[in-house]
Structure formats: structure tokens, C-alpha cells
């Protein structure tokens, strides 16, 4: 077993992040915060792989009661109806604030479970055990929870930090290829927006990344999470403008997810958003014109899309942009690129995103 750990000193809670292999086989690192009763939420893809093993390990550590609830896999479960189902599950077993809720799964499971943990009886202790690349490098850390509405992604949500994040990289070996590649978009986002060294590493280690070498996965996951942890420590609730750096590629990405009716996965939509927002940075006079092509080359090398290939209704897309949580009266607060690893926050009018998407599609 190889594992590393570091602390996140968020304003609302200090907690530990563990990254390594075989962590689910021996989850001793969560012993200090284990109560007598644990409630696990997972999805239909993950349940058959890891749920029974985790339940067994917890019982070995003298957890008296372990209850689990399995929700359908996929973005369609990120709804108020799913949250209500989980409230009923907890209420049925008389869950209390001395019990613990564990999110075992990808971003959807983590977001919905986190939302329920933050609101049921005004807050239950939460442990995040992410099993997808997107969740391990991004959504499991930082305390953002979210529920989708028809008008947009994560329109309903809270900030609620977990007690522990447990990122077992062995779970990444069972991911379907499309889901693994989709997660690489979030990794590339960190390289583009914050970390030139990571970007160069991805350029020069394509084969090792695609083969999912353990040492490479540990390096990628830990590096991304450390970046996010430092941002969250400085701006936990997006009140200082620093945390919005992590949204690079996501203004366009979230809109495409919704308007494509989930034909694009989160990572695929973000990949297109990264290219689009890099090109927009060029048009705003911030970025050298050669940089977007370098980014597009890396995304394409991993099999990620770089332009829209499905029919999108411009009117609907423009409406989704205007519902973006970063919207101000003048436009959307957006991180634009100055160079690989360096961004500048700028207000961008929604119609500029739409215009750039159209031009990106025509140029490809």
C-alpha cells in the first residue's frame, strides 16, 4: 500500500485527504471519526464493485449498523427527487447527527449525498470516497454540493466540507474508458489554468496516463487535489474571486451538458469549454494565438472532443448562460487565459460565449 495525506484548512472545517492504492481494503484512516452507525450512498454502477467490501470492512472495525442506499447511476439522479428519496432513507432508520453519511461513487453521488448531509437535521458528518477520476481530482474536495434543475446545473446547493476524503486510485482501474478519459479533462483544466508543469507532464506521458499506471494516477490525483485545497483555503465560499479560477472551461461546459441533453459527459463538455474559453481569451487580447492549438492537441491526444458535434439550439444555450451562478449584472465572471498556468478574472457577456462556440465549430 502506498498512500499520502495532507490537510485542508478550510474556514469552516479542517480535514484530511488521503490518496493512494488499496485504501478501501483497509480504511483505518477513518477510524477516529467512525460512529456506531454509518449510512452509505452509492450508485448502481459502483454498488456491485465496492459496496459489500466497504460494508464488511466497516463491520470489522466494530461499526454496529451499516445501512446503504443505491441510486441509479448518471446525471439524471442529481435531482431534488433523489434528495427526497435519501431523506426518506435516513428518516426510516432514525438517522441522527451522531451518525455518519458516506458518499461512495462519482461526482453525482458526492454532490447529492453532500447536499443531503448538509441539510438533513441541519447536518450529518460526511465522508467522501470518490471512485471516478472527475470526483477524485475535483468534486470530492472543497465542500460544494449540488442539485440540478431544468434551468441549469447545480442551481440548488450548499457549501459543506467533509470530515475526510479517501481517494483510492485502484477504483480508477475499473472505470469504462469513456468515463476515465472524460475525467482527464478536469486534470487538463488544472494544467491549463494553474500548473504548467502538470500540463507538460501530460504532454510527455500520454502512454503512461492512458495505461493508468498507479504511480502516474497517484501523482495526478494528489497534485490536482493539492491545488484545489490551497484555493479552497483562501476562498472557501467563492467570496474573494479566487475559487472561480477552478471554473475555467466550465461556463461553456455546463451549458453544453444541459443543452445537449447529456449527450456530452461532464468532462467532454468541459474539454470543449476549455478550447472555447481559450479562443475567447485570444479574442480578448489576453492570450497568444498559438496556445489554443497546443491545448486542442493535448485534448485530442486523449480522445476528448474540442468542438461541438451535436445540434444545439442557440436561444436555449444563451438562456442557460444567463442562468450561470457566476452571472453579474454586466455579464459572467469568468477566468480567461493569459498563458498556460495563468488566468485573469474578467466579466464576459453571455452572447460572446455563444459567438465563440459558433466560430469554434465553423473553424473545425
N, C-alpha and C positions, 0 to 999 in steps of 0.2 A: 504494500500500500504506500503510495506517495501522495502526500497532501500538504497544502499550505493554508495559512489562515491569516486574516487581517481584520482589523476593527473598522467599523463605520461609526463615526461620532456625529450622528445627526442631532439636530437640536432637540427633537422630541424623544429620542432613544438612542443609546449606544448598543451596538450588537456586533456579532462576529460572523464573518463569511468564511466558509471552508470550501476549498477547491481541491479535487483530487480524484483518484480512482478507488473503487471498491468501498465507497463511503456508505452505501446502503447495506452492505454486508455487516458492517459494524458501526452503527450510528451512535457510538459512545459520546460523541461531542455534544449531543443534545441532552445528555443525562441530567445536567444541572438544572435544566428548565422543564423537565418532564413532570407533568402532574399525574394523578391517578387515572384520569380519563382523557382519551385522545379521540378526536374526530378527524378522519381523513377524507378529503375530497379529491377525486381523480376523474379521469375520463375513460371512455370505452376503449381507447387505444392503449392507454398506459396500464389499465387495471390488470390485464392478463399478463403483463410483463413484470410488474414490480409491487403490486398492491399486497399480495399474500406474503411476499418476502418481508416487506416493511412491517406488516401486522405481526408476523412471527417474531421479528427482532424486537419490537416494542414489548411484546409479552414476555420475552426473555429478560427484559430489563424491569420486570415487575409492574408494568402498567396494567392496572386491574381491568379496565374496559377499553377496548378499541372498537370504534364504530366507523363504518365507511359508507360513502355515497358516491355512486358513479354517474356522471353526467355524460350526455352524448359528446363525442369529440367534434371540435370545429368551432369556428367563429359564431355560428348560429346559436351556440349556447351562452353567448356573452350578453344575456338579456335580464331584464327585471323578473321575467318568469322563472329563470333558473335561480336567481337570488331568492325568490319567494319559496321555491322548492327546497333550497338549502336551509332557509329559516325554519320551515316545517320539519325538516330532518333533525335539526338541532333541538327544536322545541319538543319533538316527540320523545327525545331522550333526556329532556330536562337539563340541557347543557347550561353551564354556568360560567362565570368569569374566572373561576379557578381551573377550568378545563383548557384544553389546547386544540386549536384547529391547524391541520397540516394540509398545505396545498401541494399535491404530488402530480406534476404534469407540466404542460407548456404554459404559454402566456395567457391563454384563455382561462385555464384553471387557476392560475395565480392571480389574475385580475379579479375574477368573480369571487374566489374564496377570500381574497384580501378585502374586497368590499363587504362581504358578509361578516367577516371577522371584525371589521371596524364598526359595524352598525348593530349587530345582534347584541342585545343587552348592553349597548354602548361600548362594546369592545371585549373581544376574547384574544388571548395570546395566540400569535400566528407564527408558524414555521414555514418557510418557502423551500421546497425541494424541487427545483426546476429540472425537467427531463428533456428539454429541447434546446437547441443552440440559441435561438432568439431569447428564450427565458433565462438561460444561464449567463449570457453576456450582457443582458439588459434589464428585462422587465421584472426579474425576481428581486432586484435590489433597488432601493430608493423610495419605496412606500406608496407609489402610485397605484391606485385600484381603479377599476373602470367597468362601466356597463355601456353597451351601445344602444342608441335609439335609432329610429329610421332616419333622423336628421343628421346623424354623424356618429363617429367612433368616440367612445369614452366621454360622452356628454355628461353622464352621471358618474360620480366617483368621489373618492376621498384620498387624503394622504394618511397612510397608516403603516408605520415601519414594522417589519417582522422582528421576532426575537432572535432568529438565526436564519442564515441562508446556507443551504447544503447543496453544492454543485458537484454531483458525481459524474465525471466525464464518461464513465463507462456507459451511461444511458444514451450517449450520443451515437454509439455504435449500432444501436437498433433503429435509429431514425430512417425512414424512407429517404431515398436520395433527394427527391424534390424538397422535402422539409429541411434536410441538412443544408442544401445549397441555399435555400431561402434564408436560413439563419446567417449565412455568410454575408448577406447584405448588411446586417447590423454590425458585423465585425468590420467590414469595409467602411461603413459610416464612421466608426471611431478613427480609423486610419485617415480618412479624408478630412474630417473635421478637427481632429485633436492630436494625431500621432503619426508623423511622417515615418518614424522608424517602423511602426506596425504596418503601414502601407507598403514600404519597401520589402518587409518580411513576406507579406502576402504575394507580392510580385515575384519574388525569387524562390518561394517554397510552394508553388502551385501543387506539385505532385504530392508532397507530404500532407498538405491540407486536405486535398481531395481523398487521400487514402486514410484520413482520420487517425494519424499517428498519435499515440497517447501523449507524448511529450509536447507535440505541437498543440493539441487541444488544451492541455493544461496551461501552456504559455498564452494562448489566445484568450481563453476564458478569464484567467486571472488578470491579464493586462487590461482587458476591457472593463472588468468589474472594478479594478482599482481606479481607473479613470472616472468611472461613474461615481464611485464612492467619494472621491475628492470634490466632484461637482456638487453632489448632494449635501456634503458637509458645509459647503459655502452658501448653498441656496436651496434648502430642502423643499420649500413650497413655491418655487418659481416667483419669488417676490423681488429678486435683485437682477433678474435677466440673465444670470449665468447658466441656470439649468436648461434654458431654452436652446443652448448650444447643442444639446443631445437630440433636438428635434430636426437636425439637418436631414433633408430628404423626406421628412415626414409630412410636411404640409401637402405636398403633391401626393405622397404615398397614401396617406389616409383617405384622401378624396378619391383616388383611383380604386382603392379597395371597395369603397361603398358603391361608386358609380359603375364598377364592373360586375357588381353583384357577386363579389368574392371569386370571380374568375382568376384574379390575381391573389396570391397569398400575400401576407403582410410583407415579407421580405422582398418578393418580386415587385410589389408596388413601390416599396422604399427604394429599390435599385433604380427604377425609372425616375423616382423623385430625386435621387442623388444627381443623376445626369441632368435632369431638367433644371434643378436649382443651381448646379454648377454653370450651366449655359446662361442662366439668368444673371449669375454673378459676372460673367463676361459682358453681358449686355449693359450691366450697371456700371461698367468700367472698373470693376474691382479685381478681376482675375485675368491672367494671361490666357489668350485663346487656345493655347496648346494643352492646357491642363485637363479640360473636359474629355479630350480624346484619350488621355492616359487613364483617366478614371473609367471611361467606357471600355477600354481594352481589358482592364482588370476584371470588371464585372462580367464581360462576355467570356473571359477565360474560364470563369467558374460556372458558366451556363445561365447567368442571370439576364433578364431582359433589360434593354436600355431605351426602349421607346414603346409607345402604346400600340398594341396589335389587336385590340378589341374595340368594338363600336362604343363610343362614349357620347352621351348627349351633352353638348356644351352648356346648355342652360342649366341642367341639373348639376353638372360639375361646378359651375360658377356659384350655384346656390350652396353647395357643400363647402366651398372655400369660405363663403361668408359666415358659415356656422362654426368655423375653426375657433378653438378655445383661445388661440393667441391673437384673435382679432381685436384691434383697437378701432377708434372712430376713423382714423386715416387709412387703415389697412391692416395687414397681418405682420406681427413682429416675427421676423424670420432671420435665421443665421445664414448669411451668404458667405461665399468662399473668397478669401484673399490669396490663398496658396494652399498646397497640401498641408494640413495640420493647423490652419489658421482661418478663423471665421470672424465676421463682423456682423453684429445685430443691426438689422435695418427694417424699416417699415416698407412693405410691398403691397401694392394694390392688388386685390384678387384677380382682376382682369389680366394682369401681367403674367400670372401663373398660367392662366388659360391660353394666352397668346403664345407663351413659351412652349407649352405642351404641343400645341398645333405645329409650331415651327420645328420642334424636335422630331415630330412624326414625319413631317414632309422631308426633312433632311436625311432621314434614314431610309 
